[in-house]
């Protein structure tokens, strides 16, 4: 049986380092088409994802999804110490750090 683990197979590791997509505006390169498209939008200003509620546009679907939560009130991320909830994971992390830093539970 062939070993496909890149750590044990030097040829596979070398293949992995090759980047198929090179940005035409800067030195960024990647082997992922999605990463490449998202990156090039930084340079082109393209914003193909629009909010259904207010028409604000975004370069990534993830940013649109987070934005839509502002309209819907969805807050899927919760603090493990108190009732605080937020629409972004980073907001909960910041909340925990600033409000519950000295609590015994592992952050």
Backbone torsions as a table, in degrees:
resi	resn	phi	psi	omega
1	UNK	NA	134.0	-178.2
2	UNK	-77.8	138.9	179.6
3	UNK	-89.4	117.2	-179.0
4	UNK	-98.8	5.6	179.8
5	UNK	-72.5	119.7	-175.0
6	UNK	-64.7	-25.9	179.4
7	UNK	-69.0	-31.4	-177.5
8	UNK	-96.2	-8.4	-174.6
9	UNK	-123.1	101.5	-176.0
10	UNK	-58.0	-36.8	179.8
11	UNK	-64.2	-43.1	179.3
12	UNK	-62.9	-40.5	178.8
13	UNK	-61.7	-42.9	179.1
14	UNK	-63.9	-41.8	177.6
15	UNK	-61.5	-39.5	-177.6
16	UNK	-64.5	-32.6	-178.4
17	UNK	-73.6	-21.6	178.9
18	UNK	-67.0	137.6	-179.5
19	UNK	-113.1	121.1	-176.0
20	UNK	-82.3	-24.7	-175.5
21	UNK	-114.3	120.4	-179.4
22	UNK	-115.1	126.5	178.0
23	UNK	-63.5	136.1	-179.9
24	UNK	-82.6	-5.7	-178.4
25	UNK	-106.8	-22.4	-178.1
26	UNK	-150.4	-169.7	-176.5
27	UNK	-86.6	2.5	-179.6
28	UNK	-62.9	136.2	173.7
29	UNK	-143.5	154.6	-178.4
30	UNK	-155.6	163.1	175.3
31	UNK	-100.6	1.3	179.8
32	UNK	-106.6	123.2	-179.1
33	UNK	-60.8	-42.1	179.9
34	UNK	-62.8	-44.3	177.4
35	UNK	-60.8	-40.9	-179.0
36	UNK	-62.9	-48.9	-179.9
37	UNK	-61.4	-44.6	179.8
38	UNK	-62.2	-41.6	-179.8
39	UNK	-64.7	-46.7	-176.9
40	UNK	-62.4	-24.6	177.5
41	UNK	-64.8	-22.1	175.0
42	UNK	-59.9	-41.8	-177.3
43	UNK	-82.2	-38.2	-174.3
44	UNK	-84.3	-22.8	-177.5
45	UNK	79.5	5.1	179.6
46	UNK	-62.7	136.1	178.6
47	UNK	-136.6	81.6	-172.4
48	UNK	-79.3	-6.9	-176.9
49	UNK	-106.6	116.2	-176.7
50	UNK	-113.2	142.5	178.2
51	UNK	-71.9	131.1	178.1
52	UNK	-65.2	-31.1	-174.7
53	UNK	-83.3	-40.9	-173.0
54	UNK	-130.5	0.3	178.1
55	UNK	70.1	6.6	174.8
56	UNK	-62.6	141.2	-176.4
57	UNK	-112.5	156.0	-174.8
58	UNK	-138.3	153.5	179.2
59	UNK	-81.3	-21.3	-180.0
60	UNK	-130.6	148.1	179.7
61	UNK	-66.8	-29.6	178.7
62	UNK	-64.6	-43.3	178.1
63	UNK	-65.7	-36.8	176.0
64	UNK	-62.9	-45.6	-178.6
65	UNK	-59.1	-43.4	177.9
66	UNK	-63.9	-42.2	179.9
67	UNK	-62.6	-44.1	-178.3
68	UNK	-58.1	-31.2	178.1
69	UNK	-61.5	-25.8	175.9
70	UNK	-64.0	-36.5	179.7
71	UNK	-78.2	-38.9	-175.1
72	UNK	-84.8	-20.3	-177.8
73	UNK	82.7	4.0	179.7
74	UNK	-65.3	132.3	177.8
75	UNK	-134.4	82.5	-172.8
76	UNK	-78.7	-7.1	-178.0
77	UNK	-107.3	129.5	-174.5
78	UNK	-124.9	146.0	174.7
79	UNK	-73.3	139.0	179.8
80	UNK	-85.0	-1.7	-179.0
81	UNK	-108.6	-25.5	-175.6
82	UNK	-150.0	178.7	-176.8
83	UNK	-74.0	0.6	-177.5
84	UNK	-58.0	134.6	174.4
85	UNK	-132.7	159.0	-178.3
86	UNK	-149.6	164.5	179.4
87	UNK	-90.9	-5.7	176.9
88	UNK	-130.1	139.8	179.3
89	UNK	-61.4	-39.5	-179.6
90	UNK	-60.7	-33.5	179.0
91	UNK	-65.5	-39.3	178.4
92	UNK	-68.8	-41.0	178.2
93	UNK	-60.8	-43.9	178.5
94	UNK	-64.0	-41.8	178.1
95	UNK	-60.1	-48.6	-179.0
96	UNK	-60.8	-44.5	-179.6
97	UNK	-61.9	-42.6	-175.9
98	UNK	-82.4	-28.9	-174.9
99	UNK	-104.6	-29.2	-172.0
100	UNK	-125.5	23.8	-174.7
101	UNK	-56.2	-34.1	-175.3
102	UNK	-93.0	3.7	-178.9
103	UNK	-76.0	154.1	-170.7
104	UNK	-75.2	-23.7	-177.8
105	UNK	-64.5	140.0	-179.9
106	UNK	-66.3	131.6	178.8
107	UNK	-87.9	NA	NA
